[in-house]
Amino acid sequence: MDRERLLDLLCACEARIVDNLRSTNEVLQSLRAAREALSATEAGPQGDAIVHQLLTTIEAAHAEPAARGDFRMLIFRPQDESYSIGRRRIALTETEANILHIFRQVMPGPVSREMILSRLYDAQTRPGAGAIDVFVSKLRQKLSLASEGREYIESIRGKGWALRPELCRIDAA
């Protein structure tokens, strides 16, 4: 594994841990507040309300991504031509970013190896078709790692690859 790829992997792991810590801290604060409130009151309607609020907080921390907003959406930020998944900026090489731009422009349609080769390279500097497979594989790996396993790029047999539009958006800011 090359140094840059390993650094990207470590940064993505760190971002996932920070997000998990944030959710855990929110639940922990709710638990402590509920415990304090319950110890200061008697059982009854107020105690039931505290328990309900606590359960709501815990459920929200473990809800499906759609219920928690964009935390696992692939977001394109036009202001700096960057991509992120939720708040996690994805470290992409220039070629990976260019391939992702092509996917985004053609979305939801498929993108073939030949289309990528023709848009990124001229006839004299064109690598073999296998190089595109490697770039797409690395791109998939980075996106999957940053999103806890979500697949943003699907393979379309005989046609190439396509971004899943329901998992992508452009940042309007």
C-alpha positions in Angstrom: 0.0 0.0 0.0 1.5 3.3 -1.0 2.0 6.1 1.5 -0.6 8.5 0.2 -3.3 5.8 0.1 -2.4 4.7 3.7 -2.7 8.4 4.8 -6.1 8.7 3.1 -7.2 5.5 4.9 -6.1 6.8 8.3 -7.8 10.1 7.8 -11.0 8.4 6.8 -10.8 6.1 9.8 -10.2 9.1 12.1 -13.3 10.9 10.7 -15.5 7.9 11.3 -14.3 7.6 14.9 -14.9 11.3 15.5 -18.5 11.0 14.1 -19.1 7.9 16.3 -17.8 9.7 19.3 -20.0 12.7 18.6 -23.1 10.4 18.5 -22.0 8.5 21.6 -21.5 11.8 23.5 -25.0 13.0 22.6 -26.5 9.8 23.9 -24.3 9.9 27.0 -25.4 13.5 27.8 -29.0 12.5 27.4 -28.6 9.5 29.7 -27.0 11.6 32.4 -29.6 14.3 32.1 -32.4 11.7 32.3 -30.8 10.1 35.4 -30.5 13.4 37.1 -34.0 14.4 36.3 -35.4 11.0 37.4 -33.6 11.1 40.7 -35.0 14.6 41.4 -38.6 13.6 40.6 -41.1 10.9 41.6 -42.3 8.4 39.1 -45.3 9.5 37.1 -46.0 11.6 34.0 -42.9 13.6 34.3 -40.7 10.5 34.6 -42.4 9.0 31.6 -41.7 12.1 29.6 -38.0 12.0 30.5 -37.8 8.3 29.5 -39.6 9.1 26.2 -37.1 11.9 25.5 -34.2 9.7 26.2 -35.4 6.9 24.0 -36.0 9.4 21.2 -32.4 10.6 21.5 -31.0 7.1 21.4 -33.2 6.2 18.4 -32.1 9.3 16.5 -28.5 8.5 17.1 -29.0 5.1 15.5 -31.5 6.1 12.8 -31.2 5.3 9.1 -29.1 7.8 7.2 -32.1 9.3 5.5 -33.6 10.2 8.9 -30.3 11.8 10.0 -29.9 14.0 6.9 -27.0 14.0 4.5 -24.4 12.3 6.7 -23.8 9.6 4.1 -24.7 11.5 0.9 -22.0 12.1 -1.7 -21.9 15.9 -1.9 -20.2 17.9 -4.7 -19.1 21.4 -3.6 -18.8 23.6 -6.8 -17.0 26.4 -4.9 -13.9 24.4 -4.5 -14.6 21.4 -6.9 -14.4 19.0 -3.9 -16.4 16.0 -2.9 -17.4 15.0 0.6 -19.6 12.4 2.3 -21.5 14.3 4.9 -18.9 16.5 6.6 -16.0 14.3 5.6 -14.0 15.6 2.6 -12.8 12.9 0.3 -9.1 13.0 -0.5 -9.0 12.3 -4.2 -6.2 12.3 -6.7 -6.7 14.6 -9.7 -7.6 11.6 -12.0 -10.1 10.2 -9.4 -11.7 13.6 -9.1 -11.9 13.9 -12.9 -13.5 10.5 -13.2 -16.0 11.4 -10.5 -16.8 14.6 -12.4 -17.6 12.5 -15.5 -19.8 10.2 -13.5 -21.7 13.2 -12.0 -22.1 14.9 -15.4 -23.5 11.7 -17.0 -25.6 10.6 -14.0 -27.8 8.6 -13.9 -26.5 7.2 -17.2 -23.6 4.8 -17.5 -20.0 5.8 -18.1 -17.9 3.5 -20.2 -14.1 3.0 -20.1 -13.9 4.4 -23.5 -15.8 7.6 -22.5 -13.4 8.1 -19.5 -10.3 7.5 -21.7 -11.5 9.9 -24.4 -12.4 12.7 -22.0 -9.2 12.5 -19.9 -6.5 11.5 -22.4 -5.4 12.3 -25.9 -4.4 9.5 -28.2 -0.7 9.9 -27.4 -1.0 9.8 -23.6 -3.8 7.2 -23.3 -3.1 4.4 -20.8 -4.6 0.9 -21.2 -8.2 0.3 -20.4 -7.1 -1.6 -17.2 -5.8 1.6 -15.7 -9.4 3.0 -15.7 -10.5 -0.1 -13.8 -7.9 0.6 -11.2 -8.9 4.2 -10.8 -12.6 3.3 -10.5 -11.7 0.6 -7.9 -9.7 3.0 -5.8 -12.5 5.6 -6.1 -15.1 3.0 -4.9 -12.8 2.0 -2.0 -12.4 5.6 -0.8 -16.1 6.4 -1.0 -17.1 3.1 0.7 -14.6 3.7 3.5 -15.8 7.2 4.2 -19.4 6.1 4.3 -19.2 2.9 6.3 -19.6 0.6 3.3 -22.2 2.4 1.1 -21.8 1.8 -2.6 -22.1 5.0 -4.7 -20.9 3.6 -8.0 -22.7 0.7 -9.5 -21.5 -1.6 -12.2 -23.7 -1.9 -15.3 -22.8 -5.0 -17.2 -21.5 -4.3 -20.7 -21.9 -0.6 -20.3 -19.6 0.6 -17.5 -20.4 2.3 -14.2 -22.9 4.8 -13.0 -23.3 7.0 -9.9 -26.5 6.3 -7.9 -28.3 9.6 -8.0 -30.3 9.0 -4.9 -27.1 9.0 -2.9 -25.6 12.2 -4.5 -26.3 15.9 -4.4 -24.7 19.2 -5.3 -24.1 21.7 -2.4 -26.1 24.8 -3.2 -24.0 27.0 -0.8 
